[in-house]
């Protein structure tokens, strides 16, 4: 059986950077989490692109448009742009455009958006969009307006069903709520994969090393990334080792992660620390991807440092048993 050729995703940080080599099929959206609710939409885009020889394009905006047009809107996202790009590539999408959303862009009239963005830049043949989608300045145009523009400029408009839109919305809400509640297992069920935290390993206070539990302190540059509830979690980690040991870069390491403010030690700054099992490489300043598998317990304050150490040892044994049971 012939192996399916892997699609290489092209990422563009602006619409102006994109040049279509042929006609495109486009959809707009945040696609935050790229979860199971998105599957039907993404599968449809890839299928049509293949059958009609079109380029598939996901157009999204950053920052989130509501952060620009609404002063009191605040939301943490499930994916960083890098994480989202990797997920879309796995789905088979060919082009991912993250266009900067600012006041100037928000002032584009519906006609200007269609002509300047969809027609002139994206060379659109077909767009798949929700019936309740609004676009242009003050969100003045709707699905019916887009159909009329399609007739005028020669592109097709296909509706994403209300059920599919609801699946995306419901899944996104449940994933966020589950992570904030510490219910990682349920979040992963809706995602269709393990929730990911990606960051750089930085130096911490190295206290864990003195009690036999050295940790990799992770700094996540993107302040919009949703961090799960404070607590201890079972994880796997992939480290981008820059040494000549290329196999190490591919290795998946088992571990446990603590998210919290270390109340027993009297600290109040949030930190993310991972203790990797059977791993002693120097990985400072390297990228690490942590896959959050299961919650062990909530964060708690212990009566003494020794009590904390005893609990960490118990957490480690529970983590080991978890992975042994997977075999």
C-alpha positions in Angstrom: 0.0 0.0 0.0 1.4 3.4 -1.0 2.2 5.7 1.9 0.2 8.9 1.9 2.4 11.9 1.1 2.8 14.3 4.1 1.5 17.8 3.6 4.0 20.5 4.5 2.2 23.5 6.0 3.3 27.0 4.8 2.8 29.6 7.5 2.4 33.3 6.7 2.4 36.1 9.3 0.4 38.5 7.1 -2.0 38.3 4.1 0.5 40.4 2.2 3.1 37.6 2.5 0.9 35.1 0.8 0.9 34.6 -3.0 -1.5 32.0 -4.3 -0.1 29.7 -7.0 -3.6 28.6 -8.0 -7.2 29.1 -6.9 -7.9 28.5 -3.2 -10.5 27.1 -0.8 -10.6 29.3 2.3 -12.1 29.3 5.7 -11.9 31.8 8.5 -11.7 31.2 12.2 -9.6 31.0 15.3 -9.3 27.2 15.2 -8.2 27.3 18.8 -7.3 23.9 20.1 -7.7 22.3 16.7 -10.0 19.8 18.5 -12.4 17.1 17.5 -15.1 19.8 16.9 -13.0 21.1 14.0 -12.5 17.8 12.3 -15.5 17.9 9.9 -14.6 21.4 8.7 -10.9 20.7 8.2 -11.6 17.3 6.5 -14.0 19.0 4.2 -11.5 21.7 3.2 -8.8 19.1 2.5 -11.1 16.9 0.5 -12.4 19.7 -1.7 -8.8 21.0 -2.2 -7.7 17.6 -3.4 -10.7 16.8 -5.6 -10.8 20.2 -7.2 -7.1 20.9 -7.4 -7.3 24.0 -5.1 -5.0 25.3 -2.4 -6.3 25.0 1.1 -6.1 28.1 3.2 -6.9 28.8 6.9 -7.1 32.6 7.6 -7.0 33.6 11.2 -6.2 36.8 13.0 -3.9 37.7 15.9 -4.6 39.2 18.4 -8.1 37.8 18.7 -10.4 40.5 17.0 -12.5 40.8 20.1 -9.4 41.9 22.1 -9.2 44.9 19.7 -12.8 45.9 19.3 -13.9 45.2 22.9 -12.0 46.7 25.8 -13.3 44.2 28.4 -12.9 41.0 26.4 -10.2 38.6 27.7 -9.6 35.0 26.8 -6.8 32.6 27.2 -6.1 30.4 24.1 -5.6 26.6 24.0 -2.8 26.8 21.4 0.2 29.0 20.7 0.6 29.9 17.0 3.4 27.3 16.8 1.3 24.6 18.3 -1.7 25.4 16.1 0.5 25.3 13.0 1.8 21.8 13.9 -1.8 20.5 14.4 -3.1 22.0 11.2 -0.2 20.5 9.3 -1.1 17.0 10.7 -4.7 17.6 9.4 -3.3 18.2 5.9 -3.9 22.0 5.5 -1.5 23.6 3.0 -1.5 27.3 4.0 -2.0 29.0 7.4 -2.2 32.8 7.4 -2.1 34.7 10.8 -2.9 38.2 9.9 -2.3 41.0 12.4 -5.6 42.4 13.5 -5.6 46.1 14.3 -7.9 49.1 14.2 -7.0 49.8 10.5 -7.9 46.3 9.4 -11.1 46.4 11.5 -12.1 49.5 9.5 -12.3 47.6 6.2 -15.8 47.7 4.7 -17.3 44.3 3.7 -16.6 45.1 0.0 -13.0 46.1 0.7 -12.5 42.9 2.7 -13.9 40.7 -0.1 -12.0 42.5 -2.9 -8.7 43.2 -1.2 -8.4 40.1 0.9 -10.4 37.2 -0.6 -10.3 38.0 -4.3 -7.0 39.9 -4.9 -4.7 38.3 -2.3 -6.2 34.8 -1.7 -7.4 34.2 -5.3 -10.5 32.5 -3.8 -12.5 29.9 -5.6 -14.5 28.7 -2.6 -15.1 29.7 1.0 -16.6 27.6 3.7 -18.1 29.8 6.5 -20.7 29.6 9.2 -24.2 31.0 8.5 -23.9 33.3 11.5 -20.5 34.8 10.4 -20.3 38.5 10.3 -17.5 40.5 8.6 -16.3 43.9 7.6 -16.4 47.2 9.6 -18.8 46.9 12.6 -19.5 43.3 11.5 -22.0 44.9 9.0 -22.1 42.0 6.5 -23.4 38.5 6.9 -23.6 35.2 5.1 -26.2 36.4 2.6 -24.0 39.4 1.7 -21.1 37.0 1.1 -23.2 34.9 -1.2 -24.0 38.0 -3.3 -20.3 39.0 -3.4 -19.6 35.4 -4.5 -21.9 35.8 -7.4 -20.4 39.1 -8.3 -16.7 38.0 -8.1 -17.1 34.4 -9.2 -16.5 32.3 -6.0 -18.6 29.7 -4.2 -19.9 30.0 -0.7 -20.6 26.9 1.4 -22.2 27.0 4.8 -20.8 25.3 7.8 -23.8 23.7 9.5 -25.1 25.1 12.8 -24.4 21.7 14.3 -20.8 21.8 13.4 -20.4 25.4 14.7 -22.1 24.3 17.9 -19.7 21.3 18.2 -16.7 23.7 17.9 -18.1 26.2 20.4 -19.2 23.6 23.0 -15.9 21.6 22.7 -13.8 24.8 23.1 -15.8 25.8 26.2 -15.6 22.4 27.8 -11.9 22.1 27.1 -11.2 25.5 28.8 -13.4 24.7 31.7 -11.9 21.2 32.2 -8.3 22.5 32.2 -9.2 25.3 34.6 -10.8 22.6 36.8 -7.8 20.4 36.6 -9.7 17.7 34.7 -7.1 17.0 32.0 -8.5 13.7 31.0 -11.8 15.2 29.9 -10.0 18.1 28.1 -7.9 15.6 26.2 -11.0 13.6 25.3 -12.5 16.7 23.6 -9.1 17.7 22.1 -8.5 14.3 20.6 -4.9 14.5 21.8 -3.0 15.5 25.0 -3.0 19.1 26.0 0.4 20.7 25.2 2.6 23.3 27.0 5.6 24.5 25.0 8.3 26.6 26.5 12.0 27.2 27.2 13.9 25.5 30.1 15.2 28.2 32.4 17.1 28.2 35.7 15.0 28.1 38.8 16.0 28.0 42.5 17.3 24.4 42.0 15.7 23.4 45.4 14.3 20.2 43.9 17.8 19.0 43.1 18.8 19.2 46.7 16.0 16.7 47.7 16.5 14.3 44.8 13.8 15.7 42.5 15.6 18.0 40.0 13.1 19.9 37.8 13.1 21.6 34.5 11.6 25.1 35.0 9.6 26.1 32.0 9.0 29.6 30.8 6.1 30.0 28.3 6.7 33.3 26.3 3.1 33.5 25.1 1.1 35.2 27.9 -2.2 34.3 26.2 -1.6 30.6 26.6 -4.1 28.9 28.9 -2.4 27.2 31.9 -4.2 24.4 33.7 -5.3 24.6 37.3 -2.5 24.6 39.9 -1.6 21.1 40.8 0.5 18.0 39.9 0.2 16.2 36.6 1.5 13.1 34.9 3.3 14.2 31.6 5.5 13.1 28.8 8.1 15.6 27.4 9.9 16.0 24.2 13.2 18.0 24.4 14.7 19.8 21.5 18.3 18.7 22.3 20.8 20.7 20.2 23.6 18.3 20.7 24.8 15.8 18.1 22.7 13.1 19.8 19.9 13.3 17.2 18.1 10.3 18.7 17.8 12.1 22.0 15.8 14.9 20.2 13.3 12.2 19.2 13.0 10.7 22.7 9.8 10.9 24.7 10.6 11.2 28.4 8.1 10.3 31.2 7.7 12.7 34.1 5.5 14.7 36.4 4.8 18.4 36.4 3.9 20.9 39.1 2.0 24.1 38.3 1.7 26.5 41.2 3.1 29.0 43.6 4.8 26.6 46.1 2.8 27.6 49.2 4.8 25.3 51.5 7.9 27.3 50.6 6.2 30.6 51.0 6.5 31.6 47.4 3.8 33.4 45.4 5.1 33.4 41.8 3.5 30.9 39.5 6.0 28.4 38.1 5.8 25.4 35.9 8.3 22.6 36.7 8.7 19.2 35.3 10.6 16.3 37.0 11.7 13.9 34.2 12.2 10.3 35.1 15.5 8.6 34.3 16.8 11.8 32.6 20.0 13.7 33.4 20.8 15.8 30.3 21.6 19.5 30.5 18.6 21.1 28.7 18.9 24.7 29.9 17.8 27.2 27.2 16.3 24.5 25.1 12.7 24.1 23.9 10.6 21.6 25.7 7.1 20.3 24.8 5.1 18.9 27.6 2.1 16.6 26.9 -0.3 16.7 29.9 -1.8 13.3 30.4 -3.5 13.1 33.8 -4.0 15.0 37.0 -2.4 13.6 40.2 -3.6 16.1 42.8 -4.4 19.7 43.4 -1.8 22.1 44.8 -1.7 22.1 48.6 0.3 23.6 51.5 2.1 21.1 53.7 2.9 21.4 57.4 6.6 20.9 56.8 9.3 20.5 54.1 9.6 16.9 55.0 5.9 16.3 54.5 6.2 17.9 51.1 9.2 15.7 50.2 7.2 12.6 51.3 4.3 13.7 49.1 6.5 14.3 46.1 7.9 10.8 46.4 4.4 9.4 46.5 3.5 11.5 43.4 6.6 10.0 41.7 5.6 6.4 42.5 2.0 7.1 41.3 3.5 8.4 38.0 5.7 5.3 37.6 2.7 3.1 38.2 0.7 5.0 35.6 3.2 4.4 32.9 3.7 0.8 33.9 0.0 0.2 33.5 0.1 1.5 30.0 2.5 -1.3 28.9 
